[in-house]
Amino acid sequence: MNPPPSGSSAAVSAPLPCVPSAESVVRVRDSLQRYGQVHLQLDQCRRNCQSRFVRDHVLVAHAGCPRSTMNNEDEFYDAVTGLDSDESCEGTSEASFKDAIVDHGAEKNNGTIPQENGIKKRRSGLPAPMFSRNNFSVWSILKKCIGLELSKITMPIVFNEPLSFLQRITEYMEHTYLIHKACTLSDSIDRMQAVAAFAVSAVASQWDRTGKPFNPLLGETYELTREDQGFRLISEQVSHHPPISAFHAEGLSQDFLFHGSIYPKLKFWGKSVEAEPKGTITLELLKHKEAYTWSNPFCCVHNVIVGKLWIEQYGTVEIVNHSTGDKCVLNFKPCGMFGKELHRVEGYIQDKSKKKRCVIYGKWTECMWSVDPQVYESHRKNDKKGTTDTKKQKPEEAEVAENEDADDMPEVQETVAVIPGSTLLWRVSPRPPNSAEMYNFTNFTITLNELEPGMEGVLAPTDCRLRPDIRAMENGDMDEASREKERLEEKQRAARKERAKDSEEWSTRWFELATNPYTGSQDWLYTGGYFDRKYTDCPDIY
């Protein structure tokens, strides 16, 4: 750098830079070269250690095992890891699976995995924005189906979202921290409050989610491991007619089990589609030796023919603690004629003597609070005194009620009126700014179909992430998605005909129909073994 000319202001105020000598430049350059060589040696050493770790822990070596005994999955694992093909693989543990993904992904990313504060960074958006539905109408399809079940009706793919229903029910786990919190609480009523908040939070992601998930193919599976949230999950489509999806999640610290089977019964009622989520959900807190069971509320999508689509949840959800006799009754309120109750949830927790211990209130789209029953009743009485008579219908409300073309969505009060002395149980996580362009997905939902580097080599071949029609839709190729969806459905029909021809019954892989030990009803229970990674007898469904 040349000094500024004399007489300039810079010459007066700025100090002259220190110009290094040629000898010092050479010394610095040589030092940098030596450091670079050391860095390369250390990096190579790290890679060698990783390779040996994968050899010792991911692939279980069996000395003397002949090459001919290896199955197709073993050969594929060898190709992925680049290990000696003379060593076969009988399966990997869950810990090994996570290591395999990290190691293989590091190779594809030049030794780096996206991380933030030491936690694996997941994607924050979809590959392509949502396809517009403005020019499509479902009336031509639904007009002959009023009052009928919709599970057997083929809908245009434009009304789907790029997720399988198996991935949709995985959204129950978005607020798993509430389960972990329940595990740490010593009082059973406090635990019930956390469980009730979790039950409400499990349906929060459905707000504004008007896209239909893909119907899972028979035998389709989905797995998810989230170390940051402390759980892993496996689900399977165990029946096609009727469609039944079974799932099983467990804490990585062996602190809880969460499982159930869902049979979503859909009906079309002229201007709306109603979903009745038949099936029992069970949560076991292992440390406390407690089991809770409940069923989800009804879900209704309005204005499927004309007008703006909107969703409400309604019905009574009863959560039972089978160990203590405590019970929580939650009333998901229908919006009513003027929408004052839209999204509202109210309920109470009672002990085994049927004494009310606390009142729970809030919105399933926003937050849940708990308060002492006496405080709640006092607040209600005062609130009634301060309200005006609303029995008479206002003119503008009459116009809404008389609109025969569409059930307009009532205006939503964005916040819950908090009663003094209340305790916050749960608050919904904010959605990403561009959520409307991504099917109104939450941050958690956006990651569900992400195919991370190295996954293809270790996932079951039936996993949703490998399903080509969903992948094509996520990438914005609607024509390819439609073709693949039709091909997969035809392949499933052909397989069903072949089984009928041979009088062969379908056999589930990871779940079996048994008796729920807490309710005594029939339920699909996990048989174990999925995370041993033995997939030789998985069906070819894609």
C-alpha positions in Angstrom: 0.0 0.0 0.0 1.4 3.4 -1.0 1.3 6.2 1.6 -1.2 9.1 0.8 0.2 12.2 -0.8 1.5 14.8 1.5 -0.9 17.6 2.3 -3.9 15.4 2.3 -6.2 15.0 5.3 -5.4 11.3 5.4 -1.7 12.0 5.8 -2.4 14.0 8.9 -4.9 11.7 10.7 -4.0 8.1 9.6 -0.9 6.3 10.9 1.4 4.9 8.3 1.0 1.1 7.8 3.7 -1.2 8.9 5.3 -2.8 5.8 6.7 -6.3 6.6 10.1 -7.2 5.3 10.6 -9.8 2.6 12.3 -12.1 5.1 9.3 -12.1 7.5 6.9 -12.7 4.6 8.9 -15.9 3.7 8.8 -17.1 7.3 5.0 -16.6 7.6 4.5 -18.4 4.2 6.6 -21.4 5.3 4.7 -21.6 8.6 1.3 -21.6 6.9 2.5 -24.4 4.6 3.6 -26.5 7.5 0.3 -25.9 9.3 -1.6 -26.9 6.2 0.3 -30.2 5.9 -0.4 -31.0 9.6 -4.1 -30.2 9.0 -4.3 -32.5 6.0 -2.6 -35.3 8.0 -5.0 -34.8 10.9 -8.0 -34.8 8.6 -6.8 -38.0 6.9 -6.3 -39.6 10.4 -9.9 -38.6 11.3 -11.3 -40.2 8.2 -9.4 -43.4 8.8 -10.7 -43.5 12.4 -14.3 -43.0 11.1 -13.8 -45.7 8.5 -12.6 -48.1 11.2 -15.5 -47.1 13.5 -18.0 -47.9 10.8 -16.3 -51.2 10.1 -16.4 -52.2 13.8 -19.8 -50.8 14.7 -22.1 -50.3 11.7 -21.4 -53.5 9.9 -21.2 -56.5 12.1 -18.4 -58.6 10.7 -18.8 -62.4 10.7 -15.4 -64.0 10.2 -15.4 -66.8 7.6 -18.9 -66.0 6.4 -19.0 -66.9 2.7 -19.8 -64.2 0.1 -22.7 -66.3 -1.2 -24.6 -66.0 2.1 -25.0 -62.2 1.8 -28.4 -60.8 0.9 -29.1 -57.8 -1.4 -29.3 -55.4 1.5 -25.8 -56.5 2.7 -24.3 -55.8 -0.7 -25.9 -52.4 -0.8 -24.5 -51.5 2.6 -21.1 -52.5 1.4 -21.4 -50.2 -1.6 -22.5 -47.3 0.6 -19.7 -47.6 3.1 -17.0 -48.6 0.8 -15.9 -51.4 3.1 -14.4 -54.8 2.2 -17.1 -56.8 0.4 -16.0 -60.0 2.1 -17.6 -58.8 5.3 -21.4 -59.3 5.5 -24.0 -57.3 7.5 -26.7 -58.9 9.5 -28.1 -55.6 10.8 -27.2 -52.4 12.6 -28.2 -50.9 15.9 -29.9 -47.5 16.2 -26.7 -45.9 17.4 -24.9 -47.4 14.5 -27.5 -46.2 12.1 -27.1 -42.6 13.2 -23.3 -42.9 12.9 -23.6 -44.4 9.5 -25.7 -41.5 8.3 -23.3 -38.9 9.7 -20.2 -40.6 8.3 -21.5 -41.2 4.9 -23.1 -37.8 4.7 -19.7 -36.2 5.7 -18.1 -37.8 2.7 -20.8 -36.4 0.3 -20.4 -33.0 1.9 -16.6 -32.9 1.8 -16.4 -33.8 5.5 -19.1 -31.3 6.7 -22.6 -31.7 7.9 -24.8 -28.6 8.3 -24.8 -27.8 12.0 -26.0 -25.0 14.2 -24.7 -24.7 17.8 -23.6 -28.4 17.6 -27.0 -29.6 16.5 -27.6 -31.1 13.1 -29.2 -28.4 11.0 -32.3 -29.5 9.1 -33.8 -27.9 6.1 -36.0 -24.8 6.5 -37.9 -25.0 3.2 -39.2 -27.2 0.5 -37.5 -27.7 -2.9 -40.5 -26.1 -4.7 -43.4 -23.8 -3.7 -47.0 -25.1 -3.4 -48.9 -25.6 -6.7 -51.9 -23.2 -7.0 -55.4 -24.9 -6.6 -57.3 -21.8 -7.8 -58.3 -23.3 -11.1 -59.4 -26.7 -9.8 -62.8 -27.7 -8.4 -63.7 -30.9 -6.5 -67.4 -30.6 -7.1 -67.4 -32.9 -10.2 -65.8 -35.6 -8.0 -67.7 -35.1 -4.8 -71.3 -34.3 -5.9 -72.2 -38.0 -6.0 -70.5 -38.8 -2.7 -72.6 -36.9 -0.2 -72.8 -38.9 3.1 -70.4 -41.5 1.8 -67.0 -42.5 3.0 -64.2 -40.9 1.0 -61.3 -43.4 1.6 -62.0 -45.2 -1.7 -62.3 -42.1 -3.9 -59.4 -41.0 -6.0 -58.7 -37.3 -5.7 -56.7 -35.2 -8.2 -53.1 -34.8 -6.9 -53.4 -31.0 -6.8 -55.4 -31.4 -3.6 -52.7 -33.4 -1.9 -49.7 -32.2 0.2 -46.3 -33.9 -0.3 -46.6 -36.1 2.7 -47.9 -39.6 3.4 -50.5 -39.9 6.2 -47.8 -41.8 8.1 -45.7 -38.7 8.1 -48.8 -36.6 9.0 -49.4 -38.6 12.2 -45.7 -38.2 13.0 -46.5 -34.6 13.7 -47.9 -35.7 17.0 -44.3 -35.6 18.1 -43.6 -32.0 17.4 -43.9 -31.0 21.1 -42.3 -34.1 22.6 -40.7 -31.9 25.2 -44.1 -32.0 27.0 -43.7 -35.8 27.5 -40.2 -35.3 28.8 -41.6 -32.7 31.2 -44.3 -35.0 32.4 -41.7 -37.7 33.2 -39.9 -35.2 35.5 -42.9 -34.2 37.6 -43.6 -35.8 40.9 -47.3 -35.0 41.2 -49.8 -37.0 39.2 -52.1 -34.0 38.5 -49.1 -32.0 37.2 -48.2 -34.9 35.0 -51.8 -35.0 33.7 -51.6 -31.3 32.9 -48.5 -31.9 30.8 -50.1 -34.9 29.1 -53.3 -33.0 28.3 -51.2 -30.1 26.8 -49.4 -32.7 24.7 -52.7 -34.2 23.5 -53.9 -30.7 22.4 -50.5 -29.8 20.8 -50.7 -33.0 18.7 -53.4 -31.6 16.6 -52.1 -28.0 16.4 -50.3 -28.5 13.2 -53.6 -29.2 11.4 -54.6 -25.5 11.6 -54.8 -24.2 8.0 -53.6 -27.5 6.6 -56.2 -28.0 3.9 -54.1 -30.3 1.7 -54.8 -34.0 1.8 -51.9 -36.3 2.7 -51.2 -39.2 0.4 -52.9 -42.5 1.3 -50.2 -44.9 2.5 -49.7 -48.0 0.4 -50.2 -51.3 2.2 -46.9 -52.1 3.9 -45.6 -48.6 3.6 -43.4 -47.5 6.6 -41.9 -44.3 8.0 -39.2 -43.9 10.6 -37.9 -40.8 12.4 -35.1 -40.4 14.9 -34.7 -37.0 16.5 -31.8 -36.9 18.9 -32.5 -33.2 19.7 -36.0 -34.1 20.8 -35.1 -37.4 22.4 -37.3 -39.9 20.5 -37.4 -42.3 17.6 -40.6 -43.5 15.8 -41.7 -46.2 13.4 -45.0 -46.5 11.7 -46.6 -48.9 9.2 -49.7 -49.1 7.1 -51.2 -52.3 8.4 -54.4 -52.3 6.5 -55.7 -50.8 3.2 -59.4 -51.4 3.4 -60.2 -50.0 6.0 -57.1 -47.8 6.0 -55.3 -48.3 9.3 -51.9 -46.7 10.3 -50.0 -47.9 13.3 -47.2 -46.1 15.0 -44.8 -46.6 17.9 -42.5 -44.0 19.4 -40.1 -44.3 22.3 -37.8 -42.0 24.3 -34.1 -42.4 23.6 -33.6 -42.4 27.3 -36.1 -45.2 27.8 -38.4 -42.7 29.7 -41.6 -43.2 27.6 -43.5 -45.2 25.0 -46.1 -43.6 22.8 -48.2 -45.7 20.4 -51.5 -46.1 18.7 -53.4 -47.0 15.5 -55.5 -44.5 13.5 -58.4 -45.3 11.2 -59.4 -41.9 9.7 -63.0 -42.2 8.6 -63.8 -39.4 6.1 -67.3 -38.3 5.1 -68.5 -35.6 2.7 -71.5 -33.5 3.9 -72.2 -31.2 1.0 -70.0 -28.2 1.8 -67.6 -29.9 4.2 -65.5 -33.0 4.8 -65.5 -34.5 8.2 -62.7 -36.7 9.5 -63.4 -39.0 12.5 -60.0 -40.3 13.8 -61.0 -43.7 15.1 -58.4 -45.4 17.2 -56.8 -45.3 20.6 -53.6 -43.4 21.5 -51.5 -44.7 24.5 -48.8 -42.9 26.3 -46.7 -44.8 28.9 -44.5 -42.9 31.4 -42.1 -45.7 32.3 -40.5 -44.1 35.4 -43.9 -43.6 37.0 -45.4 -46.8 35.7 -48.3 -44.9 34.3 -50.4 -45.3 31.2 -52.6 -42.7 29.6 -55.1 -43.3 26.8 -57.3 -41.0 24.6 -58.7 -40.5 21.2 -58.4 -37.4 19.0 -61.3 -35.0 18.3 -63.2 -34.7 15.0 -61.7 -32.5 12.3 -63.8 -30.7 9.7 -62.7 -28.9 6.5 -65.3 -26.3 5.4 -66.0 -24.9 2.0 -64.5 -27.7 -0.1 -66.8 -26.7 -3.0 -66.7 -22.9 -2.9 -65.3 -20.2 -0.6 -62.1 -20.1 1.5 -61.2 -23.4 3.1 -61.0 -23.4 6.9 -60.7 -26.1 9.6 -62.2 -26.7 13.0 -61.8 -29.4 15.6 -64.6 -30.4 17.8 -65.7 -33.2 20.2 -64.8 -34.5 23.6 -61.4 -36.0 24.4 -61.1 -38.0 27.5 -57.7 -38.8 28.8 -57.5 -41.5 31.5 -54.6 -42.3 33.8 -55.1 -46.1 34.2 -52.7 -46.2 37.1 -54.0 -43.4 39.4 -57.6 -43.1 38.2 -57.1 -39.4 37.3 -59.0 -38.2 34.3 -58.9 -35.2 32.1 -62.0 -34.2 30.0 -61.3 -31.7 27.2 -64.1 -30.1 25.1 -63.0 -29.0 21.7 -65.8 -26.5 21.0 -67.4 -26.2 17.5 -67.3 -22.6 16.3 -71.1 -22.1 16.5 -73.2 -19.7 14.4 -71.1 -16.6 15.0 -67.8 -18.2 15.6 -67.2 -17.1 19.2 -66.0 -20.6 20.2 -63.7 -21.2 17.2 -60.6 -23.1 18.1 -61.4 -23.0 21.8 -60.7 -25.9 24.2 -62.0 -26.1 27.8 -61.8 -28.9 30.3 -60.9 -30.1 33.7 -58.8 -32.7 35.5 -60.4 -34.8 38.3 -58.8 -37.3 40.6 -60.1 -40.8 41.3 -62.6 -39.4 43.8 -64.0 -37.2 41.0 -62.9 -34.0 42.7 -62.0 -31.3 40.2 -58.4 -30.4 40.7 -57.8 -27.8 37.9 -59.4 -26.3 34.9 -57.7 -26.2 31.5 -58.5 -23.7 28.8 -57.1 -22.1 25.7 -57.0 -22.7 21.9 -55.7 -25.7 20.1 -54.2 -23.3 17.5 -52.4 -21.2 20.1 -51.9 -22.1 23.8 -53.2 -23.9 26.8 -53.5 -22.7 30.4 -54.5 -24.2 33.8 -56.1 -22.5 36.7 -57.7 -23.4 40.1 -61.4 -24.4 39.6 -62.6 -21.9 42.2 -60.7 -19.1 40.5 -62.2 -20.2 37.1 -65.8 -20.2 38.4 -65.4 -16.8 40.0 -64.0 -15.4 36.8 -66.8 -16.8 34.8 -69.4 -15.2 37.0 -67.8 -11.8 36.8 -67.4 -12.2 33.1 -71.1 -12.9 32.6 -72.0 -9.8 34.6 -69.8 -7.7 32.4 -71.1 -8.9 29.1 -74.0 -7.5 27.1 -77.0 -9.4 25.9 -75.9 -11.2 22.7 -79.0 -13.2 22.1 -80.2 -10.8 19.4 -78.6 -11.4 16.1 -76.8 -8.4 14.5 -77.6 -7.5 10.9 -74.1 -8.4 9.6 -74.2 -11.7 11.5 -77.6 -12.5 9.9 -76.1 -12.0 6.4 -73.3 -14.5 7.3 -75.8 -17.1 8.6 -78.0 -16.8 5.5 -75.1 -17.3 3.0 -76.0 -20.6 1.4 -72.9 -20.8 -0.9 -70.1 -20.9 1.7 -69.6 -21.2 5.4 -67.5 -18.1 5.9 -64.7 -18.6 8.4 -65.5 -16.5 11.5 -63.0 -13.8 12.6 -60.5 -15.4 14.9 -59.5 -13.7 18.1 -55.8 -14.0 18.1 -55.2 -14.2 21.8 -56.7 -16.1 24.7 -58.0 -14.0 27.6 -55.8 -15.2 30.4 -57.4 -15.6 33.8 -55.3 -14.1 36.6 -53.4 -16.9 38.5 -53.2 -19.2 35.5 -50.2 -21.3 34.6 -49.1 -21.6 31.0 -48.9 -25.3 29.9 -48.1 -25.0 26.2 -47.7 -22.4 23.5 -47.6 -23.2 19.8 -44.3 -22.7 17.9 -44.4 -20.0 15.3 -44.5 -21.1 11.7 -42.0 -20.1 9.1 -42.7 -16.8 7.3 -43.2 -18.5 4.0 -45.4 -21.3 5.4 -48.3 -20.4 3.1 -46.1 -21.2 0.1 -45.2 -24.6 1.6 -48.7 -26.1 2.3 -48.8 -24.2 5.7 -46.2 -26.6 7.1 -44.6 -26.0 10.4 -40.9 -26.0 10.8 -41.1 -29.6 12.1 -43.3 -30.7 9.2 -40.9 -29.3 6.6 -38.2 -31.7 7.8 -40.3 -34.9 7.7 -39.7 -35.8 4.0 -36.1 -34.7 3.9 -33.8 -37.4 2.5 -30.6 -36.7 4.3 -27.2 -37.8 2.9 -26.6 -41.5 3.5 -30.3 -42.3 4.4 -31.1 -44.3 1.2 -28.5 -46.9 2.2 -30.0 -47.6 5.6 -33.8 -46.9 5.4 -36.2 -49.7 4.9 -37.2 -49.9 1.2 -40.8 -49.2 2.2 -40.0 -45.8 3.8 -42.2 -42.9 2.7 -39.1 -40.8 1.8 -38.4 -43.2 -1.1 -42.0 -43.0 -2.5 -41.6 -41.4 -6.0 -45.0 -39.6 -6.3 -44.5 -37.7 -3.1 -40.9 -36.9 -4.0 -42.0 -35.6 -7.4 -44.7 -33.4 -5.9 -42.3 -32.0 -3.3 -40.0 -31.1 -6.2 -42.8 -29.3 -8.0 -43.2 -31.9 -10.9 -47.0 -32.4 -10.7 -47.2 -34.3 -14.0 -44.6 -36.8 -12.8 -46.2 -37.0 -9.4 -49.6 -37.8 -10.9 -48.1 -40.5 -13.2 -46.2 -42.1 -10.3 -49.3 -42.1 -8.1 -51.3 -43.9 -10.7 -48.6 -46.4 -11.3 -48.2 -47.2 -7.6 -51.9 -47.6 -7.1 -52.2 -49.9 -10.1 -49.2 -51.9 -8.7 -51.0 -52.2 -5.4 -54.2 -53.4 -7.0 -52.3 -56.0 -9.1 -50.6 -57.3 -6.0 -53.9 -57.6 -4.2 -55.4 -59.5 -7.1 -52.4 -61.8 -7.1 -52.8 -62.5 -3.4 -56.5 -63.2 -3.8 -55.7 -65.6 -6.7 -53.3 -67.5 -4.5 -55.6 -67.3 -1.4 -52.8 -65.5 0.4 -53.4 -63.2 3.4 -51.4 -60.0 3.8 -48.9 -60.2 6.6 -47.8 -57.1 8.5 -44.1 -56.7 9.1 -43.6 -54.6 12.3 -47.0 -54.6 14.1 -49.6 -57.2 15.1 -53.3 -57.0 16.0 -53.5 -57.7 19.8 -55.2 -56.5 22.9 -54.3 -53.1 24.4 -53.4 -54.0 27.9 -54.9 -50.8 29.3 -58.2 -50.5 27.4 -58.9 -54.2 26.6 -59.7 -53.2 23.1 -58.1 -54.5 19.9 -55.1 -52.5 18.9 -52.0 -52.7 16.6 -49.0 -53.2 18.8 -45.3 -52.9 17.8 -43.5 -56.3 17.6 -40.0 -54.9 17.7 -37.0 -55.5 15.6 -37.3 -52.6 13.1 -34.1 -50.9 14.2 -32.1 -54.1 13.8 -32.1 -53.1 10.1 -33.1 -56.6 8.8 -35.2 -55.7 5.8 -34.8 -58.9 3.6 -38.5 -59.7 3.7 -39.9 -56.2 3.1 -42.4 -56.0 0.3 -41.6 -54.3 -3.0 -44.3 -51.6 -3.1 -42.6 -48.8 -5.1 
